[in-house]
């Protein structure tokens, strides 16, 4: 039984948006047309594919399996059409989805926007939120074309990576903190109360403390990192954050930034993409340009650290 490629596009839009109305908007179709297409897809696959929930729709187990292959199929068609028309950055209206964390959106977002507005003014950059544990699945499903993240472990061979820049950890406190003198020591770090960034700390900070055989005192837990500097500057709490975040917030008054008093390796931030986009001129050009932008990044400790030369505990 053959299937119309347009139906696969509808399937992918519903899978990505999780709402029929939103999928219809993205595709430029009526909600009725999307519902009819979904009905045909259900007959073809012999499965409901999506079931309704209060916030929209949720994929079935079979839909999750189908999504991996539809993304690959649609990408192959896109590449075939691109061979015919070619890719011209100055006139292209491609929409490129880049998976990024909140930190990278504020740190890299303006740099990428300024660069691409100059070199490809009609291209749309769609920044898609990612979590460390699921960006591989998002790439597999075609929800994002490219991801920017820390690669914690070896990825399957279907993915390619390139290091963009290196980051490191710093500790922030409010100015005139009553329990911190000129420098922040490991003893200070362990006796003061911390802000914990739920998922970020679990992947990055907590393993460092576990390796040292110590625990920190957590007083406040948040899900998102961007508001942490504002909490810290108005309390006696401290927080461990990436230096890149404080490069963005370096003009925020009322904060002090200290070297992390435990010796750690720098953290490489990487570009990750699925090998199925190899040969796609638009994506290959985008990857090259992102590398160019990030190759110019220098995160300066001297500008924002209280004392970048102070001793670090091994």
Secondary structure, 3 states (H helix, E strand, C coil): CCCCHHHHHHHHHHHHHCCHHHHHHHHCCCHHHHHHHHHHHHHHHCCCCEEEECCEEEECHHHHHHHHHHHHHHHHHHHHHHHHHCCCCCCCCCEEEEEECHHHHHHHHHHHHHHHHHHCCCCEEEEEECCCCCHHHHHHHCCCCEEEECCCCCCCCCEEEEEEEEECEEEEEECCCCCCCCCCCHHHHHHCEEEEEHHHHHHCCHHHHHHHCCCCEEEEEECCCCCHHHHHCCCCCEEEEEHHHHHHCCCCCCEEEEECCECCCCEEEEEEEEHHHCCCHHHHHHHHHHHHHHHCCCCCHHHHCCCCCCCCEC
